[in-house]
Amino acid sequence: MTKLLQQAFAEAEKLPSVEQDSFARWMLEELRAEERWQQAFANSQDALAQLAQEALEERRQGRTQPLDPDEL
């Protein structure tokens, strides 16, 4: 465990039990959400690679145009 994480837990230990439980639920949900995000991203690699290939092919065929942020 890193020193910063140890410090965060030490501070959390000072909270009343209800707030500790609230903090713990929040932290666990954040960790689960991050895990879901990582899994979703990992599972989308084939689709992203296919989209990238399609975009490159469209560019090679001259079917794209430069993006002008002022026209968005």
SVG drawing of the C-alpha trace seen along z (x, -y; Angstrom):
<svg xmlns="http://www.w3.org/2000/svg" viewBox="-24 -29 28 37">
<polyline fill="none" stroke="black" stroke-width="0.4" points="0.0,0.0 1.3,-3.4 1.9,-6.1 -0.8,-8.3 -3.3,-5.5 -2.3,-4.8 -2.8,-8.5 -6.2,-8.4 -7.3,-5.4 -5.8,-6.9 -8.0,-10.0 -11.0,-7.9 -10.5,-6.0 -11.1,-9.3 -14.6,-9.6 -17.8,-8.4 -18.8,-4.9 -21.6,-6.0 -19.3,-8.2 -16.7,-5.5 -19.3,-3.1 -20.4,-5.8 -16.8,-6.4 -16.2,-2.6 -19.3,-2.2 -18.2,-5.0 -14.6,-3.7 -15.8,-0.2 -18.2,-1.5 -15.5,-3.6 -13.2,-0.6 -16.0,1.6 -16.8,-1.2 -13.1,-1.4 -13.0,2.4 -16.1,2.3 -14.6,-0.5 -11.3,1.4 -13.2,4.5 -15.4,2.6 -12.4,1.0 -10.5,4.3 -13.5,5.9 -13.8,3.1 -10.3,3.4 -11.4,5.3 -14.2,2.9 -11.9,-0.1 -9.2,1.4 -11.8,2.0 -13.1,-1.6 -9.5,-2.9 -8.9,-0.9 -12.1,-2.2 -11.1,-5.7 -7.7,-5.3 -9.2,-3.8 -11.6,-6.7 -8.7,-9.1 -6.7,-7.2 -9.7,-7.4 -9.9,-11.2 -13.3,-10.9 -12.3,-13.0 -11.7,-16.6 -9.7,-18.5 -11.5,-19.3 -11.9,-23.0 -12.7,-23.6 -14.1,-27.0 -16.8,-25.4 -18.0,-22.9"/>
</svg>
